[in-house]
Amino acid sequence: MMMHEQRMRAELEIWRYKMQKRPSITDRLSKAVQGRINRIIPDKVHSAVTATIKQMVRGVLYGSQYTVPKKPEFASLFDLEEAVLRRIDFYRKTAAAEGGITGAGGILLGLADFPILLGMKLKLLFDIATYYGFDVKDYKERIYILHIFQLAFSSQQHRRKVFEQIDGWEEKSKLLPDDIHAFDWQSFQIEYRDHIDLAKIGQLLPIVGAAVGLVVNYRLVTRLGDTAMNAYRMRILD
């Protein structure tokens, strides 16, 4: 038990460093190029995409809270995290299979992968939160879930800002507005879209789409699971 907690703390410190480090030259160049592309896209398009993602995420948030598993009882932190790892493994294998199927189906099925994968990711976060003992029926816990999502799928520059918002969450959450409409959906959708665009575009290509969808979905869910574990470790260990 003590050895596992020490390993948790060591991994958490490494993760904290990664979340707070300054963007590399590559990070800044990539963000600058994507920023130029975003400025070319009409505001009406940005608004439409933002509204779509907002409604999709809100639907998952308000729906998933009623389909989460009952909070399991664990004898130790080791048992808890072993259960979380098994849950992550289940979702990433499911997402990989789904990505392979939609990738093999051409552009139309490839586009359908976006909302399906988004729903899986958010459902996984609900499950992980419940395993760590947090009540996802609490509005502020669902906001925390959205922050975790951003930590996993954002530029390094934005990731640092989000990390500052969740560091010391118990106190900072008291200052949150009571309305989910106050959440910054514009930044959320832009960061998420920019982060996965290049990785997912190959899924729309013929022949290689299935392989790309399988590998990319597996890696995206793995990254999300690792981010979620450390985000909740930060709270239970502190």
Number of C-alpha atoms within 10 A of each C-alpha: 10 9 9 13 15 11 12 19 17 12 13 20 14 11 16 17 10 14 22 16 12 14 18 11 9 9 13 15 12 14 19 12 10 15 13 10 11 15 10 8 10 9 11 9 11 16 12 11 16 19 15 13 20 19 13 14 18 15 12 16 22 14 12 19 19 11 11 20 12 10 15 11 11 13 7 12 15 16 13 17 19 12 16 22 17 10 16 24 16 12 22 27 17 18 27 24 19 21 31 24 19 24 30 23 20 17 17 11 16 25 17 14 23 13 13 13 21 17 17 17 20 21 20 24 26 25 23 27 24 20 23 21 16 17 17 23 16 10 17 19 17 23 17 20 21 18 20 25 21 23 25 22 22 22 19 21 17 17 24 19 13 20 19 13 14 18 14 13 17 11 10 12 15 10 9 14 11 10 8 14 10 9 14 11 18 15 14 20 20 18 20 18 16 19 19 14 10 10 15 22 15 18 30 22 17 13 13 14 24 25 18 23 28 24 19 21 25 21 14 19 25 19 16 22 26 14 22 23 21 20 23 20 18 20 14 11 10 8
